C-alpha cells in the first residue's frame, strides 16, 4: 500500500515537473519510486529527485556522470559548473540566471542546494544539452536521449529578438560535433570540425565567417541599428559544410540605447588647467635620460597567427599589421583601447603606441589568434 502511494504521488509530481500537469510544494522523491533513464540506462547516484514549483531537479553529479560530462561546485561563489565537450553551463544557486558558453540566459527554475548536495533543473539542462525528454506515465519514468547526429542550438540571440546594444554576442552549443582547431587538424574527420557564423554577410563564402573552435561566443561590435540576418553552420576541418547540411538562419533587430543610457555611460572628459600668472612650467631633471627614439615595426598576419606573436617597442613607435591571409582579420586590444576593424587581404593597420605598458591583442573573428606588444 505504501509503495503504491509513493508511486502515485511521484507520478503526479513528475507529470507537473515535466510541464504536463500541476505539482504541489517542494519535496524529495526517491529514485526507487520512479525510473530516470539517460540513453536507456537508469540514473544512479544520490538517489533522490527534487520537485519544486512544478519542476524536477537532480543532483548535478548524477546527471553529469550519466551524460559524460563533469560537474563542480564552488561553495564560495555558490556556482555549479557542468562541462560537456566544448560547452560550459554555469548555474548560480537560487538564481534563474545561467551562463552557457559565456552568455547569460534565464532558466525555468533555479539550481538549489539540498542537504549539501547541488541540484540542477533536469528539463532545462537536458534541453540545453540537445537531448530529447519524454515522460512515460505507464512506467512512471523520465527518458533523456542524447543527439546521435551533429546538431547545434543558438542560445543567443533568439529569432525575433530586439537587442538594445551595438554589440551582438552569438552563443552556440554544438552536439555530436567535436570542435577542433583547423590549424592543427587539417584532415577531414567525421564528427569533427568547427562552426561558421555570418552576420549580415554572404553565408556562401567561408572566408567571411567568424570561426568558432572552442565554444566561445562570437562577438560583433559596432552593429548598426536595424534588421539583421544571422547564419550558423557546422563545417568540417576543411571549412566545408558537413553532410547532411546542418545550418540555421535567424532574424533579429538592434536598436539604439536611450538618451539617458547614453548620457549615463558617457566618458568624462578631462580639461587642462591653465597655469597661474607668473608660474613657471616644470622642467625635467637634468639627470633624466632621453627617451628611446621611436621606431617603426612590422607584424604580419598569416596562417591565422600574428608574426611575430610578441614584440617589444619603444614608446612613440608605430606598429604596422599586414594581413597576408585571404580572410578578414582584426587587431583588437583585449582592454578595448584600440580596434582596427576588419582588415582585408593585403590591407594594413598602423597603431602608434604612445604609452608604456603591455598590450594584449587578438582577432575578433578568430579569438584563438593572440599576441603581445610591450611598450617601454
N, C-alpha and C positions, 0 to 999 in steps of 0.2 A: 504493500500500500504506500509506504514511504517513498519507494523508488518511483512509483507511478506519479506521485505528486511532484517529485523533483523534475521528472521528465516533462510533465505538463507545464510547470512553472517555467522551466528553461525554454520550452518551445515558444511560449508566449513572449518571454523576454527577447529571445533570439529573433523572432519574427519582427518585433519592433526595432531591434538593433540593426537589422538589415534594411530598415526603411519600408517593411511590408505592412507593419501594423503599429500598435501602441505598446509601449513598455512602461513599467512603473519606476519607482525610485531606484537609486543606485544599489546594486547588490552583486555579490560574487557567486558565480555558478561554476561548479567543478567540471573539469573536462569529462569526468566519468558520466556526467548527466547528458552528454551530447558528443558528437564526433566532429572534430575540426580537421579537415584534410587539406594538405598542401601538396598539390601534384600527386594526389592519390595516396599519400602517406599521412597517417594520423599525427597531429601536432603533439609533441611530447615536451615535458619540462616542468614548469612551475605547477601546472595543474589546475588553474582557475581562469575563468573568463569573467571580466568585469563589465557589468552592464550599467551605463549611466546616461540618463536623459535620452533613452531610446537608441543608444549607440554602444557597440561592443568594443572593448579594449582587451588586448592580450599582452602578456609580458614581452617586452622588446627583444629580450634574448631568445625567447622561444621562437617567435616569428622570424627573426633574423637567421637563426640557425636553419630553420626549415626551408628558407628561400635561398640559402647560400650566401648570406650577407654577414656583415659584422655589426655588433651593437656595443655602444659605450655610453656610460652615464657619468656626467660631470656634476658631482654633488654641489660644488661651489657655485657653478654657473646655472645649475638646475636645468641642464640640457641633455637630451638623448640624441645621439648621433647614430644613424644607420647608414652603412655604406654597402652598395652593391654595384659591382663593375665600375663604371665611370660616374655613377650617380650618388649624391650625398643628400641625406634627408636629416635636417636638424630640427628637432622638436624642443620647444621650451615648455617645461612643466607648468600646468594651469594656464596656458595661453593657447589660443587658436592660431597664432602666427607660426608658420612653419617655413623654413628656408630650404628650398630644393635647388641644388646647384647654384647657390648664391643669390637666389631671387625669392622674395617672401610671397607666400600665398596664404589663404585662410582655410584651415581645416574645419570640418563639421563639428568637431568636438576636441577639447584639449587633451594632451597627454597628461598622465597622472602618476603619482607615486602611491602604491597601495601596499601597506605593510613592508615598506622599504624596498619594494620592487617597482622598477619603471614599467609603465604600461603605455602602449600606443594604440590609437584607433585602427582597428583591423581593416575596416572597409576603405577608409581614406588611404592608408598605406598601400593596400592591395591595388587600388585604382592607380596610384602614382607609380607603382611597380609594373603597370601594364597588365595586371592579372585580371582574369575573369572571376567574379564572385557569384556563387549560387547557394541558395538555401533549399534543402530538401526537407519539407515538413514531415513526410512519412518516416524518414530515418532520423529526423531531428539532427541534421548535420549541416555544417558550412563547408563548401568546397572552394578552394582557391587554386586557380590554374594559371601557370606561368605561360607567357607567349612562347610559341615554338618556331616562329618565323620572325625575321627582322622587322622591327616597328619602332615608332617613337611617339612621344607626346609633347606638344608645345605647351609649356606651362604658362609662359607669359611672352607677349601679350595674347589675350584671348580674342577670338574673332568678334568684331563689333566693338571692341574697347575704344574708349576715348582717353588718351593719356595727356595730362596737363604738364607736359615737360618737353624739352627739345632733346632729351636723351632717352633712347629706347634700349632697354635690356631684353634680349631674347634668350629665354631659358628653355632648353630642350632636354628631355630624358630619352635615352636610346635603350632599346631592349633587344636581346639576342643579336647584337651587332657590336662586336668588340672594337672600341675606339683605339686607334693606333696612330703614332706619328709617322706620316707618309715619308718623311725624310729618312727614317731608319727602316721602315717596312715598305719597300718599293715593289715587292712582288705581290700580285693579287692573291688573296686567300679568301675562301668562302667564310662569311660571317665576320670579316674584319674590314675596317676602313675608317671613315670619319663622316662628318656631317657638313654639308654645304648650306649656307644661309645667304639669301639675297634679300635686300631691302630696296625696293623701287629700282632694281637693275635687271638686266636681261638674264633670266634664270637658265637660259640655254648655254650661257658662257661660264664655265667653271673658273675662269680667271678672275671673274668679278665677284666670286663668292667669298664670304667670310668662312674660314675653315675651322670647325670645332674638332679638336682632337683629344680633349681631356675633360669634357663636361662643363667647361667654364662658360659663363654667359657671353653671348655676342653683344658688344656694346657699340651703339651707333650714336655719335654726338652731332649736335647742330642739325637735328632733323627739323625741317620747316613745318609749320602748321599745315594741316590738310589731310587728305586721304592717302593711305599708304598700302602697299601690297607686300606681304612677307611670304617668301617661298622657302621651304625647308625640304631637304632631300638627303637620303642616305646614299653614300657613294663608297666605292672601294678604294684601296690604296692608290689606284691609278687615276683617281678623281672621276671615274666614270660611274654612272648610276648603276646600282646593283639590280639584279634581275630575280624576280619581278620588281618593277619600279616601286619604290616607297617614297612618296612625295606628297606634300600638303601645301596648299595656298590659303592664306587667311588675309582678311582686310581689317584695318583699324584706322583710327584717326588720332592726330595730335592737335592740341590747342595751346595757345599761349597762356602763361600764368596771369593772374590778375595783377592790376597795377599795384595793389597793396603788397602782394608777394614779391613783386619785382623790386619795390622800394625797400622792403624789409631785408632783402638779401643783397642790396647794392653795396659794393665796397666803399669804405670811407676813404676819401682822397686826402692825402696829406698836403698841406700848404707850407711853402717855405716862409720863414720869418725873417724879415729884413733886419740887418744889424742896426743897432742904435747909433745915433750920430757920434762920430769920433771913434767908433770902435775899430779895432784893427783885426783884419782877417787872420785866423790862426795859421801858423806856418808849420811845416813838417820838421821834426828834429833833424839836425844836420847829419846825425849818425844813421838816419834811416836809409836802408839800401834801396836803390831804384828798383821798381817793379820789373819783372822779366818782360822782354819785348814780346808783343803779341805776334802770333804766327797764324798760318792757315794750315788746316789739316783736312784729310780726305778719308771718308768712310764709305765703303761700297756696301750696297745691299744686294746680296746674291745668294742663290741656293737657299733662300729662306733663312738668312742669318745676316748679322752685321759683321763686317770685316774691316778692321779688327773689331772684336767684340768689346774690348776695353782699351781706352786710351787716356793719357794724361796730357793736359794742355795748360798753357799759361793764361792767366786772367786777361780778358780782352781779345782772345784768339777766336777765330771763326772755324767752324767745322762744316764741311760740305758733304752731304749724304747724296750718293748717286744710286738710283735704283737700276740694277742690271737685270733684274728678273722680268719676265713677261707678264707679271701680275702686279696689281696695285698694292703698295705698302704705305705705312705711315712711320714717322719718327715722333713718338709721343713720350713726354716725361711722365713718370708714374705719379709725381706730385702735382701734375696738372699745370706746371709752369709754362710749358710750350707744347705745341702740336702742329705738325707740318700739314695736316690734312692729307688727302690722297696724293701719292706720288706715282705717276705712271712710269712705264718703262723708259729708261734713258733720261728721265727728268731728274732734277736736283732740288735739294732743300738746304739752305745755309742758315746756320744759327750762330750768333755771336754770344759767347759766354763771358759776361762782364762781372760776375760774382764768383768768388771761390766757393767750392763745395763739391759734393759728389752727386751727379745726376744719373739716375737710373732711367733707361729708355726701353720702350717696347713698341711693337707694331700692333695696332688695334685689330686689323683683320686676322692677325696670326700672333696671338698673345704669347706663344712659346718662343718668339723671337725677342731676345732681350740683349741689352748692352749697358755699358757704364762709361760716363765721361767724368773724369776727375779734373777739376779746375784748381790750379794753385796760384 
